[in-house]
Amino acid sequence: MNFTTQDVENMITEQRQFYFSRATKSTKFRKEQLTKLKKAILKYEQDIINALYLDLRKSEFEAYATEIGIVLDSISYMVKHVEEWMKPEAVKTPIQYQMGKSFIVREPYGVTLIIGPFNYPFQLVMEPLIGAIVGGNTAIVKPSESSVHTAAIVKKIIEETFHPSYIRVVEGEKEEVTALIHASFDYIFFTGSVAVGKVVAKAAAERLTPCCLRVGWKKPCYCRSNR
């Protein structure tokens, strides 16, 4: 799919309109969306396992243990605790503001961007998506183009479960990622290489867009300390 920054802005505008409708604000809505996502994952569980094998040669055990099971457990945990997290939390009021009361109130960011990696292409798309949903945000999801089979099943799950004005999947490579990261998102969640992470951080900084970068390498390094 080829699109420009203006195309992305049109997607963001659609999602921002949905966000400003306040549909995502209620506890009920967030729980319902998480439950719908869980049902869809269970429905396509074997397809996800097959896709992970085709992309990364992951065994059925590894696919479930490191990707699917983790996501299902996270959804159950979020559904159980979201109501508690949404309540204002009373905190101490500084002396200079005495006679007043202070609270921590957790508010959504708005329209979020999630860019997933090739090595855990299901888990590391779905986990931040769950966070976006439970936080009351909308999301545009960009799966890794290197894990084509898993990207296809992620797209199928999301498109069958959510309206694009709420959750949307976009596909593409470098040009599409460039268009995405330079658009007016309210938050960016990126998982991938250090080199690309720096590009994402720079683009986000130019717009003062808050972001979370989870960066690493293709080959892990194990270090041992001699005592």
N, C-alpha and C positions, 0 to 999 in steps of 0.2 A: 504493500500500500504506500503510495507516494502522496505526501501532503506537506503543506507549508505551515509556517508559524500562524498565519491567518486562519488556516483550517483548524489548527489546535485552539486558537482563540474562540472560534465559533463553538467548538465542543465545550470549552470552559464556560462560555456565556450560557449555554443550555444548562449545564450542571449548576452554575451559580444561581440561575433562576429557580431551579428546583431546591437548592439549599436555602435560598431566601424565602421560600414558601413555608419554611420551618417544619417541613415534613419529617426531617431527620432528627428533630429535637427530642421527641418523646422516647421514654424507656421502652414502651410497647413496640414502636417501630423498629428500634435497634435490635430487640430480641427477635422479632419476626424475621428480619433480614438475615440474622445469624442462623436461625433455625432453617430457613430456606436454603442457605448456602450448605449447611451440614447435610441436608437431605439430598442435594444435588451431588455432593461429593460421594456420599454413600451409593447413590444410583450409578455413578460412573467410576466406582472404585477400581474395578478390573481394567477399565480402559486407561485409567491413570497408571496403573502398574505396568500395563503393556507399553504405554508411551515412554515411561522411565527406562524400561528395558531397551527399547529401540534407540533412545537417545544416548543413554549412559551405561547400558548393560547392567543396570541395577537388578539384583535378584528380587523376588517377591517379598522376602523378609525385609531386605534393606529398604525397599520402596515404602513398605508400610511403616517400618520402625522410624525411618528418618524423614519421611515426608508426609504421608497420609495420616498416620496415627497421631503425630504431633499436632497437626492442624485440627483434627477432630477433638482432641483433648483441649486445645486452646479455645475452641468455640464453646464447648461445654462450660469451661471455666468463666469465660466472658459472660455468657448468658446468666450464670449463677450470681455474678458479682456486679453487673453493670448498674443495677438499681442503686446499690450501695455507693458506687463510685460517683454517680451523678448527684448525690446529695451534697449541698454546701458543707464544707468542713470548718467548724469554728476553731479559730486560733487566737493566741494572745494579741491584745491590742497594745501598741507602743504607748509609752506614758504620755507622749505629746498629743496623742489622739484619744486620751481617756474620756470617758462618758460615751464613746462610740463603741461599736462592735466590729470585729474583723472576721472575714471568712475567706476560704479558698473556694472559688467557684470554677469548675472545669468547663471550658467552652470549646466547641469545635473550631478548627482552623478554617474550614470551608472546602474548597476544591483541591484535592490532593493528587499528586503524581507518584506512581509506584513503578520503579524500573527493576526488573528481576534479573538474576544471574543464570548462567548455564548449568552450574553444578548441582544446585538444589532448585530446579526450575519450577517445582510445584510449591514446596514449603515456603520458599522465600519470596513468592508472590502472594500466597494466601495469608501468611502470618501478618504482614503489614496491612493487607486488605482487611483482615479481621479487626486490626487496630483502628483503621479508618472508619469502619462501620460502627464499632462500639463507641468511638469518639464522636459520632454524629456528623461525619464528613461525607462528601461524595468522593469518587475516585476514578481516575483514568489509569489503567494498568497496561504496562508495556512488558510482556514476557520476553525472555531471551530468544533472539533469532537463531541461536546455535542449538537450541533444544526444540526442534520444530514440531515433533510429535506431542510433546508435553504442552507447548504453546497452543497447539490446536485444541487439545482437550480443555485447557484453561479457558480458552475463548468460548468453546461450546458451553461449558458450565456457566460462565458469567452471562453470556447472551441469553441462555434459556432461563436464568434465574432473575436477572435484574433488567430494568429499563435503562437504556444508555444515558438518559438524563441523570441517572443516579450512579451507576457503575458501568464503565465502558472499557473494552479492550481495544488497543491499537497495536499494529504490528509494523515491523520495519527494521532498518539497520541504522547506520551512522547518521544518514541525512535526517531520518525521522526522529532519532534521539535528539539531534541538534535542534530541530524545530520544537520538540517537547520542552527541553530544559530552558529554552529562551522565552517560553510563554509565561503568562501571568498566573501561575499556580499559587496557592496559599501555603503549600507545604510540599516538599519533595522527599521521597524515601528512595534511596538508591543502594543497590547491592551490586558489587562488581569489582573491577580492578582499581588499583590505586591511581593509575594514569587517567582513567575515565572519571574516577571520583573527583580528581582535581578539576577537571573540565566542568563537571556538574556543580561543584562548590563555587567555582568562579562565576558561572552563569547565574547561580542562585544569589550570590553576593551582589551582583550588579543590580538585581531587583530587590535586594534585602529580603529574599524569600527564605524562611527558615527551612533547614533540611537536616536529614539524618543520613549519614554515609556509613555503610557497612562494607568495608573494603578488605581485600585479601589477595591471595595468589592462587594459581592453578595447582601448585605443588606445595603442600604443607611442610613446614620445617619443625622438627622435634628437637628441643634443646634439653641437655642433661647437665645438671649442676653437680660437680664433684666436690664433696666435702671432706 
